Amino acid sequence: QGEVATTQARHTPAASFAFATDTRTTYKGLPPPNSNQNSSMSVISSEVFQGGDAGRTAASQIAAQVKSSANGMSPADVAALTAILRESSKGTAAKREGACMAVGAVASQARTAAEHQTTALVADLVTCCADKHSKGVQDAAVAALAALGTSMSAHGIRAVLPALLAAMDPKEKWQTMVGALDMVSTLAGCSPLSMSEALNDIIPVVTQMVNDSKPEVSVAARDCLSKICQSIDNRDVEPFIPSLVAATIDHEKVIECVQRLASTTFVQTVTAAPLALIAPLLLLGFRVRSTATKRLCAVIINNMSKLVDDPEDAAPFLPNLMPALEKAKEEVSDPEARVVCGKAFEQLQSIEEKLKTHVSHKATTRIVDEQVAVAGVGAPVSAEKRTYVTTLVSSLVDCKVEDKQDWIDELGPYGVSERAAKALHAAMSRMYFTDAPDEEEEDDAEQLCDCKFTLAYGSKVLLHNTRLRLKRGHKYGLLGGNDSGKTTLMRSIANEQVDGFPPASELRTVFVEADIIGEQSHLPCIEYILADPRIQKAGITEELVERMLISVGFGEMQNGSHTLVTFLSGGWRMKLALARAMCLDADILLMDEPTNHL
């Protein structure tokens, strides 16, 4: 009946609309038309269902009309596209190709106008990637998924993720699996923040496919795993991502990877994203016979768990890691290794205990939907589009996007006014962003940095979620006993290892320490400074270096600035280091053991 009705539609436009409405009772899962959209006019033409060049031209024309609509396509058009995409006969292959072209054109050209509708068609598109009757349908479906992946909101991943993960089921055809993997890879490049938030759901599914018997699936899965892991924003883990991915693919590399990871000094706050990649490898490490490897796995768990700020991030991994640690602390032959495993187990127990009283900071769809309504996101925005806005707001919350302007920029293209976006941000901040603002000091000095970070050295947490604010012209002292981390903090700042601290391109920071030793100590003082790579990069002249050396007292020496470094005492070497730092005209001078600089 559908074939007959569509044929008639080429001569009688009204028939195509009747066909679209009728088929909605045939295919499950299609929503009934919204009452406030009944007046929407159809823009789907019969030419698009011819496929080929004619279909491509018609698809572009359809996209141009949809772009000017506040709520995208009419319900009848969405139903028509859905029905045709779900056809499977050989005789309707051209129609499926045209439908894929239409979705791709609307996604790339109309973008936000119909994004709430095109994202809902992802499940049908990945199925079309494996169309058994037409290579044209397969190519059009792949192109549509690519267009949608590059054009959709960075916070719309949760709208398409269930369909993509379902398409990766081993029971699906390999082309469908590859289509889903490729779209996830595209999203990882375009939306790293929201991809990182979803890694715990994605990595277990993709990992199962990296050694699939079908080469095309295996290659796509490995490429996908590599790309999604690049979304992990943790400076401690980033250098090890290639090794972690390689070990995930080849379990023979697990021991080597664990050894490298155990030597890491973790500084950054640990979230669910790095845990999603590392936890499965640690479980593999506990399964090997080597006691040393099990001990190192326990060391890694102990170090990382101390830096978990939100216990909810670690919750998904506790059911697997805790039994593995408990078994190791009872069965490992080495007494010292058992102690290490025991400490790591206790650390996870403390996280488990916190979870009992923990208030979740994850967005709840019902609550977010209520606030979207309260904020006044309504007509002319349709109910379906408002539901999509709820998905976007939930992602902004879960990704901890706290900047108000980011909310305005993200939600504006979807029909949310600036006033409504501000209201939503305020409401969600009160519910989910718990940090109270610190009292500002009454000072007009320029603020150089204002960040929150965590610092650790080995297994010792030195500072956790600590606020650091520095203003120009001020002098700050770090007070603490031995091994409290004063030098570690300054060196971490100088090496750009403190999360949130402005990069060297924005804020020049110099760490002054007594390091005037090495192969170049035979040089005169002035040449020693000029040979420093930082001095050369900054273009410092010999005249300036000479002036700085004299200013710290080198003019009093017999040979002045041309005294050989090797003849300098400890105090003069410190003066040389200070002169070198002064030449760099730093915004912030970091001085270790400040009494040595008096």
C-alpha positions as a Python dict, from the first residue, in 0.01 Angstrom:
ca = {
    (1, 'Q'): (0, 0, 0),
    (2, 'G'): (288, 232, 77),
    (3, 'E'): (435, 177, -269),
    (4, 'V'): (104, 263, -436),
    (5, 'A'): (49, 569, -221),
    (6, 'T'): (398, 701, -290),
    (7, 'T'): (356, 652, -664),
    (8, 'Q'): (36, 852, -652),
    (9, 'A'): (213, 1120, -452),
    (10, 'R'): (426, 1211, -755),
    (11, 'H'): (110, 1337, -923),
    (12, 'T'): (-97, 1437, -622),
    (13, 'P'): (97, 1612, -341),
    (14, 'A'): (-182, 1560, -91),
    (15, 'A'): (-143, 1183, -127),
    (16, 'S'): (212, 1194, 8),
    (17, 'F'): (87, 1361, 325),
    (18, 'A'): (-187, 1100, 361),
    (19, 'F'): (75, 830, 318),
    (20, 'A'): (293, 988, 587),
    (21, 'T'): (8, 1004, 834),
    (22, 'D'): (-116, 653, 762),
    (23, 'T'): (222, 488, 804),
    (24, 'R'): (254, 618, 1155),
    (25, 'T'): (16, 353, 1273),
    (26, 'T'): (229, 87, 1103),
    (27, 'Y'): (570, 160, 1259),
    (28, 'K'): (613, 138, 1633),
    (29, 'G'): (777, 415, 1829),
    (30, 'L'): (655, 710, 1622),
    (31, 'P'): (511, 990, 1834),
    (32, 'P'): (165, 1126, 1762),
    (33, 'P'): (158, 1469, 1602),
    (34, 'N'): (181, 1760, 1841),
    (35, 'S'): (-129, 1976, 1842),
    (36, 'N'): (69, 2298, 1824),
    (37, 'Q'): (245, 2177, 1507),
    (38, 'N'): (-57, 2067, 1306),
    (39, 'S'): (-37, 2387, 1109),
    (40, 'S'): (320, 2312, 999),
    (41, 'M'): (345, 2273, 625),
    (42, 'S'): (513, 1976, 465),
    (43, 'V'): (834, 2043, 272),
    (44, 'I'): (909, 1687, 160),
    (45, 'S'): (878, 1655, -217),
    (46, 'S'): (839, 1332, -410),
    (47, 'E'): (1157, 1409, -608),
    (48, 'V'): (1376, 1342, -307),
    (49, 'F'): (1263, 978, -302),
    (50, 'Q'): (1404, 923, -650),
    (51, 'G'): (1754, 910, -509),
    (52, 'G'): (2060, 992, -718),
    (53, 'D'): (2128, 1347, -837),
    (54, 'A'): (1757, 1436, -841),
    (55, 'G'): (1723, 1327, -480),
    (56, 'R'): (2033, 1521, -381),
    (57, 'T'): (1902, 1842, -539),
    (58, 'A'): (1561, 1799, -378),
    (59, 'A'): (1724, 1728, -40),
    (60, 'S'): (1914, 2057, -55),
    (61, 'Q'): (1591, 2244, -137),
    (62, 'I'): (1413, 2075, 154),
    (63, 'A'): (1694, 2175, 392),
    (64, 'A'): (1671, 2538, 281),
    (65, 'Q'): (1299, 2545, 370),
    (66, 'V'): (1347, 2364, 701),
    (67, 'K'): (1617, 2611, 804),
    (68, 'S'): (1362, 2893, 823),
    (69, 'S'): (1124, 2694, 1044),
    (70, 'A'): (1132, 2741, 1421),
    (71, 'N'): (1049, 2376, 1487),
    (72, 'G'): (1203, 2203, 1188),
    (73, 'M'): (1004, 1956, 980),
    (74, 'S'): (635, 1888, 1019),
    (75, 'P'): (532, 1571, 1206),
    (76, 'A'): (403, 1430, 878),
    (77, 'D'): (742, 1477, 711),
    (78, 'V'): (928, 1315, 1000),
    (79, 'A'): (687, 1022, 989),
    (80, 'A'): (732, 988, 612),
    (81, 'L'): (1111, 982, 639),
    (82, 'T'): (1100, 736, 926),
    (83, 'A'): (866, 502, 741),
    (84, 'I'): (1078, 499, 427),
    (85, 'L'): (1405, 451, 617),
    (86, 'R'): (1252, 142, 776),
    (87, 'E'): (1150, -10, 444),
    (88, 'S'): (1364, -305, 343),
    (89, 'S'): (1246, -415, -1),
    (90, 'K'): (1457, -386, -312),
    (91, 'G'): (1192, -178, -489),
    (92, 'T'): (1214, 103, -232),
    (93, 'A'): (1594, 135, -230),
    (94, 'A'): (1587, 465, -422),
    (95, 'K'): (1342, 607, -171),
    (96, 'R'): (1567, 505, 121),
    (97, 'E'): (1864, 666, -50),
    (98, 'G'): (1666, 988, -98),
    (99, 'A'): (1546, 983, 263),
    (100, 'C'): (1908, 950, 384),
    (101, 'M'): (2006, 1239, 157),
    (102, 'A'): (1726, 1451, 301),
    (103, 'V'): (1831, 1383, 660),
    (104, 'G'): (2194, 1458, 577),
    (105, 'A'): (2109, 1784, 401),
    (106, 'V'): (1880, 1899, 683),
    (107, 'A'): (2147, 1810, 941),
    (108, 'S'): (2424, 2001, 765),
    (109, 'Q'): (2226, 2300, 636),
    (110, 'A'): (1930, 2351, 870),
    (111, 'R'): (2128, 2236, 1175),
    (112, 'T'): (1960, 2349, 1498),
    (113, 'A'): (1619, 2404, 1338),
    (114, 'A'): (1555, 2030, 1309),
    (115, 'E'): (1831, 1876, 1521),
    (116, 'H'): (1577, 1737, 1767),
    (117, 'Q'): (1427, 1544, 1474),
    (118, 'T'): (1740, 1433, 1285),
    (119, 'T'): (1900, 1295, 1603),
    (120, 'A'): (1591, 1080, 1654),
    (121, 'L'): (1657, 914, 1315),
    (122, 'V'): (2006, 787, 1401),
    (123, 'A'): (1886, 432, 1477),
    (124, 'D'): (1731, 408, 1130),
    (125, 'L'): (2036, 561, 960),
    (126, 'V'): (2282, 311, 1110),
    (127, 'T'): (2052, 30, 997),
    (128, 'C'): (2059, 172, 644),
    (129, 'C'): (2441, 154, 654),
    (130, 'A'): (2393, -220, 602),
    (131, 'D'): (2126, -199, 331),
    (132, 'K'): (2151, -526, 139),
    (133, 'H'): (1995, -399, -182),
    (134, 'S'): (2182, -78, -259),
    (135, 'K'): (2533, 55, -214),
    (136, 'G'): (2384, 400, -277),
    (137, 'V'): (2169, 369, 36),
    (138, 'Q'): (2473, 263, 239),
    (139, 'D'): (2680, 559, 120),
    (140, 'A'): (2395, 807, 174),
    (141, 'A'): (2340, 677, 528),
    (142, 'V'): (2710, 704, 612),
    (143, 'A'): (2716, 1060, 474),
    (144, 'A'): (2406, 1155, 674),
    (145, 'L'): (2561, 1024, 999),
    (146, 'A'): (2882, 1215, 928),
    (147, 'A'): (2687, 1536, 859),
    (148, 'L'): (2487, 1500, 1178),
    (149, 'G'): (2794, 1417, 1387),
    (150, 'T'): (2979, 1730, 1275),
    (151, 'S'): (2684, 1971, 1292),
    (152, 'M'): (2490, 1872, 1603),
    (153, 'S'): (2532, 2033, 1945),
    (154, 'A'): (2834, 1932, 2148),
    (155, 'H'): (2589, 1852, 2429),
    (156, 'G'): (2352, 1641, 2220),
    (157, 'I'): (2552, 1318, 2250),
    (158, 'R'): (2315, 1168, 2506),
    (159, 'A'): (2032, 1202, 2253),
    (160, 'V'): (2201, 968, 2003),
    (161, 'L'): (2418, 750, 2227),
    (162, 'P'): (2157, 481, 2310),
    (163, 'A'): (2094, 418, 1939),
    (164, 'L'): (2466, 408, 1860),
    (165, 'L'): (2548, 165, 2141),
    (166, 'A'): (2258, -60, 2042),
    (167, 'A'): (2393, -63, 1685),
    (168, 'M'): (2725, -200, 1816),
    (169, 'D'): (2560, -523, 1928),
    (170, 'P'): (2745, -823, 1777),
    (171, 'K'): (2412, -945, 1639),
    (172, 'E'): (2395, -646, 1406),
    (173, 'K'): (2540, -647, 1054),
    (174, 'W'): (2901, -538, 1037),
    (175, 'Q'): (2823, -227, 828),
    (176, 'T'): (2581, -111, 1096),
    (177, 'M'): (2846, -159, 1363),
    (178, 'V'): (3104, 32, 1160),
    (179, 'G'): (2856, 313, 1092),
    (180, 'A'): (2791, 354, 1466),
    (181, 'L'): (3164, 341, 1551),
    (182, 'D'): (3246, 602, 1288),
    (183, 'M'): (2982, 841, 1418),
    (184, 'V'): (3112, 804, 1774),
    (185, 'S'): (3461, 882, 1640),
    (186, 'T'): (3323, 1195, 1471),
    (187, 'L'): (3150, 1306, 1790),
    (188, 'A'): (3470, 1256, 1989),
    (189, 'G'): (3650, 1505, 1766),
    (190, 'C'): (3368, 1760, 1768),
    (191, 'S'): (3244, 1724, 2127),
    (192, 'P'): (3535, 1616, 2352),
    (193, 'L'): (3385, 1748, 2677),
    (194, 'S'): (3052, 1565, 2655),
    (195, 'M'): (3226, 1259, 2505),
    (196, 'S'): (3453, 1249, 2809),
    (197, 'E'): (3148, 1256, 3037),
    (198, 'A'): (3000, 955, 2853),
    (199, 'L'): (3316, 739, 2836),
    (200, 'N'): (3205, 506, 3113),
    (201, 'D'): (2914, 396, 2891),
    (202, 'I'): (3108, 385, 2565),
    (203, 'I'): (3447, 229, 2642),
    (204, 'P'): (3316, -113, 2761),
    (205, 'V'): (3115, -155, 2439),
    (206, 'V'): (3390, -39, 2202),
    (207, 'T'): (3654, -245, 2383),
    (208, 'Q'): (3465, -566, 2306),
    (209, 'M'): (3493, -490, 1934),
    (210, 'V'): (3865, -412, 1899),
    (211, 'N'): (3947, -774, 1817),
    (212, 'D'): (3633, -853, 1619),
    (213, 'S'): (3666, -1131, 1360),
    (214, 'K'): (3551, -890, 1088),
    (215, 'P'): (3855, -676, 995),
    (216, 'E'): (3641, -371, 908),
    (217, 'V'): (3482, -374, 1254),
    (218, 'S'): (3815, -427, 1430),
    (219, 'V'): (3982, -138, 1247),
    (220, 'A'): (3688, 98, 1310),
    (221, 'A'): (3672, -1, 1678),
    (222, 'R'): (4045, 58, 1733),
    (223, 'D'): (4026, 396, 1562),
    (224, 'C'): (3718, 484, 1767),
    (225, 'L'): (3882, 379, 2096),
    (226, 'S'): (4186, 591, 2024),
    (227, 'K'): (3978, 897, 1938),
    (228, 'I'): (3734, 879, 2229),
    (229, 'C'): (4023, 839, 2474),
    (230, 'Q'): (4175, 1162, 2344),
    (231, 'S'): (3879, 1338, 2505),
    (232, 'I'): (4020, 1255, 2851),
    (233, 'D'): (4125, 1589, 2998),
    (234, 'N'): (4375, 1483, 3263),
    (235, 'R'): (4735, 1595, 3223),
    (236, 'D'): (4866, 1310, 3435),
    (237, 'V'): (4701, 1046, 3218),
    (238, 'E'): (4733, 1208, 2874),
    (239, 'P'): (5095, 1093, 2810),
    (240, 'F'): (4991, 733, 2877),
    (241, 'I'): (4677, 724, 2660),
    (242, 'P'): (4851, 556, 2361),
    (243, 'S'): (4995, 289, 2593),
    (244, 'L'): (4662, 237, 2766),
    (245, 'V'): (4482, 199, 2435),
    (246, 'A'): (4749, -42, 2308),
    (247, 'A'): (4717, -252, 2625),
    (248, 'T'): (4340, -255, 2590),
    (249, 'I'): (4379, -402, 2243),
    (250, 'D'): (4672, -634, 2321),
    (251, 'H'): (4659, -777, 2674),
    (252, 'E'): (5023, -884, 2646),
    (253, 'K'): (5112, -518, 2702),
    (254, 'V'): (4917, -485, 3029),
    (255, 'I'): (5213, -549, 3262),
    (256, 'E'): (5435, -294, 3086),
    (257, 'C'): (5154, -38, 3090),
    (258, 'V'): (5088, -91, 3462),
    (259, 'Q'): (5457, -42, 3538),
    (260, 'R'): (5464, 289, 3350),
    (261, 'L'): (5143, 412, 3512),
    (262, 'A'): (5264, 323, 3863),
    (263, 'S'): (5561, 558, 3820),
    (264, 'T'): (5330, 854, 3761),
    (265, 'T'): (5288, 1137, 4009),
    (266, 'F'): (4914, 1207, 4003),
    (267, 'V'): (4829, 1573, 4051),
    (268, 'Q'): (4498, 1626, 3873),
    (269, 'T'): (4160, 1552, 4025),
    (270, 'V'): (4052, 1208, 3904),
    (271, 'T'): (3712, 1190, 3735),
    (272, 'A'): (3512, 910, 3576),
    (273, 'A'): (3674, 958, 3232),
    (274, 'P'): (4030, 840, 3313),
    (275, 'L'): (3889, 571, 3544),
    (276, 'A'): (3681, 433, 3255),
    (277, 'L'): (4002, 363, 3063),
    (278, 'I'): (4232, 262, 3348),
    (279, 'A'): (4003, 48, 3569),
    (280, 'P'): (3958, -237, 3315),
    (281, 'L'): (4336, -261, 3272),
    (282, 'L'): (4388, -277, 3648),
    (283, 'L'): (4142, -566, 3664),
    (284, 'L'): (4351, -743, 3400),
    (285, 'G'): (4661, -668, 3609),
    (286, 'F'): (4510, -842, 3912),
    (287, 'R'): (4454, -1154, 3702),
    (288, 'V'): (4819, -1207, 3611),
    (289, 'R'): (5035, -1430, 3828),
    (290, 'S'): (5300, -1170, 3902),
    (291, 'T'): (5282, -1045, 4262),
    (292, 'A'): (5474, -732, 4162),
    (293, 'T'): (5209, -642, 3903),
    (294, 'K'): (4927, -688, 4154),
    (295, 'R'): (5113, -467, 4400),
    (296, 'L'): (5157, -195, 4136),
    (297, 'C'): (4787, -212, 4050),
    (298, 'A'): (4709, -156, 4419),
    (299, 'V'): (4951, 138, 4429),
    (300, 'I'): (4778, 299, 4130),
    (301, 'I'): (4434, 250, 4285),
    (302, 'N'): (4553, 394, 4616),
    (303, 'N'): (4709, 699, 4448),
    (304, 'M'): (4421, 775, 4214),
    (305, 'S'): (4141, 714, 4463),
    (306, 'K'): (4280, 982, 4694),
    (307, 'L'): (4228, 1233, 4416),
    (308, 'V'): (3865, 1141, 4347),
    (309, 'D'): (3667, 1450, 4437),
    (310, 'D'): (3317, 1320, 4355),
    (311, 'P'): (3264, 963, 4488),
    (312, 'E'): (2994, 920, 4225),
    (313, 'D'): (3269, 919, 3961),
    (314, 'A'): (3426, 610, 4118),
    (315, 'A'): (3099, 430, 4198),
    (316, 'P'): (3070, 231, 3871),
    (317, 'F'): (3414, 77, 3921),
    (318, 'L'): (3388, -26, 4287),
    (319, 'P'): (3190, -352, 4228),
    (320, 'N'): (3478, -493, 4021),
    (321, 'L'): (3786, -336, 4181),
    (322, 'M'): (3698, -405, 4545),
    (323, 'P'): (3661, -786, 4510),
    (324, 'A'): (3987, -796, 4312),
    (325, 'L'): (4170, -602, 4583),
    (326, 'E'): (4012, -802, 4865),
    (327, 'K'): (4124, -1125, 4703),
    (328, 'A'): (4475, -991, 4646),
    (329, 'K'): (4522, -871, 5005),
    (330, 'E'): (4432, -1219, 5129),
    (331, 'E'): (4611, -1438, 4872),
    (332, 'V'): (4927, -1253, 4762),
    (333, 'S'): (5233, -1430, 4902),
    (334, 'D'): (5445, -1120, 4969),
    (335, 'P'): (5350, -965, 5310),
    (336, 'E'): (5446, -612, 5201),
    (337, 'A'): (5234, -644, 4885),
    (338, 'R'): (4940, -761, 5097),
    (339, 'V'): (4974, -447, 5308),
    (340, 'V'): (4973, -228, 4995),
    (341, 'C'): (4662, -407, 4865),
    (342, 'G'): (4499, -366, 5206),
    (343, 'K'): (4559, 10, 5207),
    (344, 'A'): (4412, 44, 4859),
    (345, 'F'): (4109, -162, 4966),
    (346, 'E'): (4055, 64, 5267),
    (347, 'Q'): (4075, 365, 5040),
    (348, 'L'): (3797, 226, 4820),
    (349, 'Q'): (3596, 140, 5129),
    (350, 'S'): (3613, 506, 5234),
    (351, 'I'): (3472, 607, 4895),
    (352, 'E'): (3198, 347, 4931),
    (353, 'E'): (3115, 488, 5273),
    (354, 'K'): (3092, 842, 5135),
    (355, 'L'): (2846, 723, 4871),
    (356, 'K'): (2595, 627, 5142),
    (357, 'T'): (2543, 994, 5231),
    (358, 'H'): (2646, 1147, 4900),
    (359, 'V'): (2402, 1379, 4725),
    (360, 'S'): (2425, 1324, 4351),
    (361, 'H'): (2532, 1615, 4132),
    (362, 'K'): (2414, 1442, 3815),
    (363, 'A'): (2121, 1599, 3635),
    (364, 'T'): (1782, 1436, 3684),
    (365, 'T'): (1567, 1452, 3369),
    (366, 'R'): (1244, 1514, 3556),
    (367, 'I'): (1387, 1802, 3759),
    (368, 'V'): (1562, 1957, 3458),
    (369, 'D'): (1244, 1930, 3250),
    (370, 'E'): (1048, 2108, 3523),
    (371, 'Q'): (1303, 2389, 3535),
    (372, 'V'): (1301, 2421, 3156),
    (373, 'A'): (925, 2479, 3179),
    (374, 'V'): (961, 2721, 3473),
    (375, 'A'): (1223, 2920, 3281),
    (376, 'G'): (963, 2982, 3012),
    (377, 'V'): (1096, 2764, 2732),
    (378, 'G'): (767, 2717, 2549),
    (379, 'A'): (582, 2842, 2243),
    (380, 'P'): (692, 2882, 1971),
    (381, 'V'): (929, 2600, 2076),
    (382, 'S'): (751, 2268, 2025),
    (383, 'A'): (720, 2002, 2293),
    (384, 'E'): (962, 1774, 2104),
    (385, 'K'): (1221, 2051, 2075),
    (386, 'R'): (1177, 2141, 2442),
    (387, 'T'): (1254, 1778, 2529),
    (388, 'Y'): (1577, 1811, 2331),
    (389, 'V'): (1659, 2131, 2520),
    (390, 'T'): (1620, 1929, 2840),
    (391, 'T'): (1882, 1688, 2707),
    (392, 'L'): (2119, 1977, 2634),
    (393, 'V'): (2070, 2130, 2979),
    (394, 'S'): (2129, 1793, 3145),
    (395, 'S'): (2457, 1761, 2956),
    (396, 'L'): (2566, 2112, 3058),
    (397, 'V'): (2507, 2011, 3420),
    (398, 'D'): (2680, 1674, 3396),
    (399, 'C'): (2979, 1828, 3217),
    (400, 'K'): (2999, 2088, 3494),
    (401, 'V'): (2977, 2386, 3259),
    (402, 'E'): (2945, 2669, 3511),
    (403, 'D'): (2997, 2972, 3289),
    (404, 'K'): (2670, 3157, 3227),
    (405, 'Q'): (2768, 3281, 2882),
    (406, 'D'): (2835, 2923, 2771),
    (407, 'W'): (2474, 2838, 2857),
    (408, 'I'): (2344, 3137, 2661),
    (409, 'D'): (2557, 3049, 2358),
    (410, 'E'): (2463, 2680, 2371),
    (411, 'L'): (2087, 2713, 2418),
    (412, 'G'): (2021, 3026, 2211),
    (413, 'P'): (2019, 2852, 1869),
    (414, 'Y'): (1748, 2614, 1995),
    (415, 'G'): (1490, 2886, 2061),
    (416, 'V'): (1585, 2956, 2423),
    (417, 'S'): (1592, 3328, 2496),
    (418, 'E'): (1881, 3485, 2683),
    (419, 'R'): (1651, 3551, 2979),
    (420, 'A'): (1541, 3187, 2990),
    (421, 'A'): (1902, 3063, 2954),
    (422, 'K'): (2009, 3282, 3247),
    (423, 'A'): (1718, 3156, 3455),
    (424, 'L'): (1808, 2796, 3377),
    (425, 'H'): (2173, 2857, 3464),
    (426, 'A'): (2078, 3015, 3796),
    (427, 'A'): (1838, 2734, 3887),
    (428, 'M'): (2079, 2455, 3789),
    (429, 'S'): (2368, 2627, 3968),
    (430, 'R'): (2174, 2631, 4293),
    (431, 'M'): (2089, 2262, 4256),
    (432, 'Y'): (2406, 2111, 4113),
    (433, 'F'): (2700, 2352, 4134),
    (434, 'T'): (2764, 2357, 4506),
    (435, 'D'): (3077, 2571, 4540),
    (436, 'A'): (2997, 2896, 4716),
    (437, 'P'): (3186, 3199, 4583),
    (438, 'D'): (3472, 3320, 4804),
    (439, 'E'): (3461, 3667, 4949),
    (440, 'E'): (3651, 3904, 4725),
    (441, 'E'): (3927, 4115, 4877),
    (442, 'E'): (3896, 4486, 4823),
    (443, 'D'): (4193, 4529, 4593),
    (444, 'D'): (4221, 4688, 4250),
    (445, 'A'): (4537, 4494, 4159),
    (446, 'E'): (4531, 4290, 3839),
    (447, 'Q'): (4439, 3928, 3902),
    (448, 'L'): (4699, 3694, 3753),
    (449, 'C'): (4533, 3364, 3827),
    (450, 'D'): (4231, 3218, 4006),
    (451, 'C'): (4214, 2840, 3990),
    (452, 'K'): (4131, 2528, 4186),
    (453, 'F'): (4365, 2229, 4173),
    (454, 'T'): (4485, 1913, 4342),
    (455, 'L'): (4853, 1832, 4402),
    (456, 'A'): (5010, 1498, 4488),
    (457, 'Y'): (5359, 1354, 4504),
    (458, 'G'): (5377, 980, 4462),
    (459, 'S'): (5113, 834, 4689),
    (460, 'K'): (5098, 1144, 4908),
    (461, 'V'): (4821, 1399, 4848),
    (462, 'L'): (4964, 1740, 4929),
    (463, 'L'): (4673, 1967, 4837),
    (464, 'H'): (4322, 1867, 4734),
    (465, 'N'): (4078, 2096, 4553),
    (466, 'T'): (4274, 2396, 4672),
    (467, 'R'): (4196, 2750, 4559),
    (468, 'L'): (4490, 2962, 4439),
    (469, 'R'): (4448, 3332, 4364),
    (470, 'L'): (4743, 3559, 4285),
    (471, 'K'): (4741, 3934, 4215),
    (472, 'R'): (5008, 4147, 4049),
    (473, 'G'): (5237, 4335, 4285),
    (474, 'H'): (5168, 4110, 4584),
    (475, 'K'): (5417, 3887, 4763),
    (476, 'Y'): (5301, 3547, 4888),
    (477, 'G'): (5474, 3304, 5121),
    (478, 'L'): (5436, 2925, 5129),
    (479, 'L'): (5465, 2805, 5487),
    (480, 'G'): (5501, 2438, 5576),
    (481, 'G'): (5727, 2179, 5730),
    (482, 'N'): (5965, 1951, 5548),
    (483, 'D'): (5806, 1734, 5277),
    (484, 'S'): (5482, 1934, 5285),
    (485, 'G'): (5512, 2012, 4912),
    (486, 'K'): (5631, 2373, 4889),
    (487, 'T'): (5892, 2306, 4623),
    (488, 'T'): (5668, 2054, 4448),
    (489, 'L'): (5393, 2315, 4414),
    (490, 'M'): (5625, 2579, 4269),
    (491, 'R'): (5788, 2334, 4029),
    (492, 'S'): (5442, 2212, 3919),
    (493, 'I'): (5336, 2571, 3850),
    (494, 'A'): (5655, 2636, 3650),
    (495, 'N'): (5607, 2313, 3450),
    (496, 'E'): (5241, 2397, 3374),
    (497, 'Q'): (5112, 2096, 3570),
    (498, 'V'): (4863, 2284, 3787),
    (499, 'D'): (4511, 2253, 3651),
    (500, 'G'): (4358, 2588, 3563),
    (501, 'F'): (4682, 2788, 3599),
    (502, 'P'): (4730, 3019, 3298),
    (503, 'P'): (4973, 2880, 3036),
    (504, 'A'): (5317, 3030, 2979),
    (505, 'S'): (5188, 3204, 2665),
    (506, 'E'): (4960, 3416, 2886),
    (507, 'L'): (5154, 3439, 3213),
    (508, 'R'): (5534, 3416, 3228),
    (509, 'T'): (5641, 3225, 3537),
    (510, 'V'): (6002, 3160, 3641),
    (511, 'F'): (6111, 2918, 3911),
    (512, 'V'): (6435, 3032, 4077),
    (513, 'E'): (6641, 2755, 4234),
    (514, 'A'): (7009, 2680, 4292),
    (515, 'D'): (7060, 2482, 3973),
    (516, 'I'): (7375, 2654, 3842),
    (517, 'I'): (7558, 2329, 3774),
    (518, 'G'): (7622, 2106, 3477),
    (519, 'E'): (7829, 2086, 3163),
    (520, 'Q'): (7829, 2463, 3098),
    (521, 'S'): (7972, 2567, 3435),
    (522, 'H'): (8307, 2634, 3263),
    (523, 'L'): (8154, 2936, 3089),
    (524, 'P'): (8175, 3297, 3208),
    (525, 'C'): (7860, 3407, 3394),
    (526, 'I'): (7731, 3627, 3113),
    (527, 'E'): (7775, 3354, 2850),
    (528, 'Y'): (7619, 3099, 3085),
    (529, 'I'): (7298, 3303, 3102),
    (530, 'L'): (7297, 3376, 2727),
    (531, 'A'): (7326, 3002, 2658),
    (532, 'D'): (7002, 2930, 2844),
    (533, 'P'): (6727, 2826, 2595),
    (534, 'R'): (6467, 3044, 2772),
    (535, 'I'): (6693, 3350, 2741),
    (536, 'Q'): (6753, 3280, 2373),
    (537, 'K'): (6383, 3226, 2305),
    (538, 'A'): (6299, 3557, 2474),
    (539, 'G'): (6560, 3741, 2264),
    (540, 'I'): (6745, 3884, 2569),
    (541, 'T'): (7045, 4097, 2472),
    (542, 'E'): (7397, 4073, 2617),
    (543, 'E'): (7365, 4432, 2739),
    (544, 'L'): (7057, 4348, 2949),
    (545, 'V'): (7224, 4041, 3097),
    (546, 'E'): (7530, 4250, 3188),
    (547, 'R'): (7310, 4507, 3360),
    (548, 'M'): (7124, 4243, 3561),
    (549, 'L'): (7446, 4076, 3675),
    (550, 'I'): (7584, 4408, 3796),
    (551, 'S'): (7257, 4486, 3976),
    (552, 'V'): (7293, 4175, 4194),
    (553, 'G'): (7659, 4248, 4282),
    (554, 'F'): (7876, 4093, 4010),
    (555, 'G'): (8036, 4434, 3949),
    (556, 'E'): (8220, 4395, 4280),
    (557, 'M'): (8407, 4083, 4158),
    (558, 'Q'): (8751, 4108, 3997),
    (559, 'N'): (8637, 3982, 3657),
    (560, 'G'): (8280, 4107, 3695),
    (561, 'S'): (8024, 3935, 3477),
    (562, 'H'): (8300, 3739, 3300),
    (563, 'T'): (8391, 3538, 3612),
    (564, 'L'): (8379, 3165, 3539),
    (565, 'V'): (8077, 2991, 3687),
    (566, 'T'): (8290, 2706, 3819),
    (567, 'F'): (8466, 2947, 4058),
    (568, 'L'): (8142, 3074, 4217),
    (569, 'S'): (8048, 2981, 4572),
    (570, 'G'): (7696, 2863, 4657),
    (571, 'G'): (7579, 3216, 4742),
    (572, 'W'): (7712, 3366, 4417),
    (573, 'R'): (7556, 3084, 4216),
    (574, 'M'): (7221, 3173, 4370),
    (575, 'K'): (7277, 3537, 4267),
    (576, 'L'): (7349, 3414, 3915),
    (577, 'A'): (7021, 3220, 3911),
    (578, 'L'): (6836, 3527, 4036),
    (579, 'A'): (6990, 3749, 3768),
    (580, 'R'): (6891, 3497, 3501),
    (581, 'A'): (6531, 3500, 3629),
    (582, 'M'): (6522, 3881, 3637),
    (583, 'C'): (6629, 3891, 3271),
    (584, 'L'): (6315, 3698, 3176),
    (585, 'D'): (6093, 3976, 3318),
    (586, 'A'): (5852, 3722, 3469),
    (587, 'D'): (5498, 3802, 3577),
    (588, 'I'): (5549, 3565, 3871),
    (589, 'L'): (5880, 3481, 4036),
    (590, 'L'): (5880, 3152, 4228),
    (591, 'M'): (6167, 3143, 4477),
    (592, 'D'): (6259, 2823, 4654),
    (593, 'E'): (6411, 2873, 5001),
    (594, 'P'): (6362, 3252, 4991),
    (595, 'T'): (6615, 3324, 5266),
    (596, 'N'): (6882, 3214, 5017),
    (597, 'H'): (6789, 3511, 4798),
    (598, 'L'): (6835, 3782, 5065),
}
